Amino acid sequence: MKAGGSGILPRDVAVSDLLLALEAVDRGFVIMPRGAAGIIRDQASHDPSDPPRDDLLTARELEVLRLLAEGASNKLIARRLGISFHTAKFHVASIAAKLDATGRTDAVAQAIRLGLIML
């Protein structure tokens, strides 16, 4: 991944899954098997040139981010987490600012690149 790869797929991947993966990579996502994410994240954490990311987002912001990744609106986020619409909107704006994202979709893409969430 450090060399510029955007995904890892098994050799026996189905053509339909390959096409979905290519479309996702084209949209800025990183593709890899579920188990590979932890291994790659662990290897990346040993690189002293990478800044620590553990405290980048609060626990609540990570909850909101996971719902964003599912495509939830601010109204749905508020309902699911038992918070006000305005608080949900604040969390989304805070996440975008912390990840230097231009919007909701970019925030999710940045979070995936940083290993904060997995799809």
C-alpha positions, 0 to 999 in steps of 0.5 A, spaced: 500 500 500 505 504 501 508 503 494 501 506 491 497 500 491 489 501 492 487 494 493 488 487 495 484 481 492 485 474 492 487 470 485 480 467 485 476 473 485 469 473 481 469 477 475 463 481 478 467 482 485 473 485 481 468 490 477 465 492 484 472 493 487 475 497 481 469 501 481 470 502 489 478 504 487 476 509 482 472 512 487 477 513 492 476 507 496 481 502 498 480 494 497 482 488 501 480 482 505 477 483 512 483 480 515 488 484 511 486 491 514 489 489 521 496 486 519 497 492 514 495 497 520 500 494 524 505 494 519 504 502 518 504 503 525 511 501 526 513 507 521 516 512 525 514 517 520 507 516 520 503 521 525 499 517 531 492 517 529 489 513 535 486 520 538 484 523 531 477 522 532 473 521 539 469 515 540 462 519 539 465 521 532 467 514 530 460 512 531 458 518 527 463 516 522 461 509 521 454 511 520 456 516 515 459 510 511 453 507 511 450 513 508 446 515 514 443 522 514 444 527 519 437 526 521 438 518 522 445 519 525 441 523 531 435 518 531 440 512 532 445 515 537 439 519 541 442 526 540 439 532 537 440 533 529 444 539 531 449 535 535 449 530 529 451 536 524 456 538 529 459 531 529 459 531 522 462 538 521 468 536 526 469 529 523 470 533 516 475 538 519 479 533 523 480 529 516 481 535 512 475 532 508 471 536 503 464 533 505 461 527 508 463 522 502 470 525 502 471 524 510 469 517 509 474 516 504 479 519 508 477 515 514 478 508 510 485 511 507 487 512 514 485 505 517 479 508 522 474 504 519 473 498 514 467 497 509 
